[in-house]
Amino acid sequence: MDPTPDATTDTRRPRGGRRPIAAFRLDDFLTQLGETGSVTEAALRCGLRRSTLYALRQSSQSFARRWQEALDRGVDRIQDGAMAYAINGHLRPVWFRGQQVGVTQHIDPRFMQFMLRAHRPDLYNRAPAPPPPPPPDPSHDEEWARQLDAADARVAALRARQKAAKEAEEKRAEEARGKAEARRQARRAAVAPPEEVDKPDKALRSGVQNA
């Protein structure tokens, strides 16, 4: 049982000294709410203030439940109207020389698709299936193999050039060291006394004699 007093039967005077809203006026409001789906429009038709109605919905669970039921009926009416519009469309006037000579029925296919996706999402709201992949082409595999062979050949040529450059650099460094050693020996021979210069020849001769 709802512990909150029903707003349509509660006769206690609320705060501020205002008398409670009569039950038939609340029933009229809920009827209008079910027909329009709009609280503002229903309140205007019944001559009631929205703030009063919202406060009453906060204080009475039974009235809040009837409010929601009326809103659901309004939404159902809107849904029915939208479905009828999607099926029947609307009439467009036909003009000729400034005068209306007839009407034509216009159906919006995009709105119809919207309604179908909303009510049958499992059928009309699915993403299109991707196209199947094309069958393999043997020529592509052959071209890919040729490209791989060409890449391997370029890598091998690069490594050969790097190796040749390294060997040439080492050879130049060895020649430079030999030339530097020869210059150093020439400088030592230029400044050394004659007897020191002849020491290698004397040692060589003594070695020959001993032999």
Secondary structure as UniProt FT lines:
FT   TURN            7..9
FT   TURN            15..16
FT   HELIX           23..36
FT   HELIX           39..46
FT   HELIX           50..59
FT   HELIX           61..88
FT   STRAND          90..96
FT   TURN            97..98
FT   STRAND          99..106
FT   HELIX           109..119
FT   HELIX           121..124
FT   HELIX           138..191
FT   HELIX           194..210
//
